């Protein structure tokens, strides 16, 4: 997983040719900790690039995309968010919502 920051967000997400799933999370967020291992499995099994953005350390990116709750997952394609998933979900539901099934 890529650690995203305000400084590298454009290069690591917006300028990539392949889709990138961004996990907006916070250290204090219990559901964020629950979904993290699921995302690691999806990344390993499906080859999807996943980046983690700590919202407490990077509030400008959170605000830019209207993220109001964590965890929020945004799937970016060609530099644009194309899908949003809010909250922790089981692996099979995440894969279905991301079109990976």
N, C-alpha and C positions, 0 to 999 in steps of 0.2 A: 504494500500500500504506500501511496505517496503522501507525505505530510505536506499539506497545502498551507500557504500563508498569503497575506495580501501581496507580498513581493513576488511570489512565483505563480500565482493563480492564473494569470494570463498565459504564461508560457506552458504550464502543466495541464491546463484545462481548455482554455479558449482557442489556443493555436494547434491543438492536437488534431490529427486526421481521424483517429479512432474515437469511439464513444468513451466518455469518462463519467463514472458515477461518483458524485461528491457526497460524502457523509458529513453533514453539519452536526457536530456533537459538542458536548461540554463535559468536563471532568466530573462535575457534581451530578450528572444525569444518569440515573439507574438504568432506564431503558436503552440509553446509548451503549452502556457496557454490555447489555444483553444482546444487542444486535451486532456488536463488533465481531465476535467469532463467526457469526453467520456470514457476514460480509467477507471475512477472510476465506471461508470455504468457497463462496461463490467466485471470488477472484481466482483461487487456485484451480477450481474445477472448470470454470467457464472462460478463463482468460480475459475477463472484463477488467479494465483498468479502473481502480478505485482509489480515490483520494480522500483523506480525512482533513476537515477544516475545523479547528477548535474555535467555536464562536465567541468565547470569552476573550481570546487573543486576537481575533480578526473580525470585529463587529462591522466593519465597513462592507465586507463581502456579504455578510448575513443581511444587512440592510439593503444592499444593492439588488438582491434577489428576493426580497420580501419574506425571508424566513422568519417566522414568528415563534416556532417551537422546535425543540430538539428531542429526539433525532428527526431530522428531515433529510431525505435523500433526493438529490436532483441529478437526473441523467442529462448530460450535455452531449449534443451531436453538432458538429460543425460550429462550435462556439456558442450554441444556443441551448437553453434548457428546454427539453422536450417532454420530460415526465417528472412529476413530483410525488414522492411517497412520504407521508408524515406518520411518525410513530414506529415502534418496534413491531416487526411481524415475523412469523415463522419463515424459514427458508423457502418452503414451497410457494408461499404466497408472494414473497419478494421476487422469486424467479418468474412467477406467472405475471406479476405486474410489470416486470422489466421485459417481458416477452422472451424469456430464456428457456421456456419449457417446450 
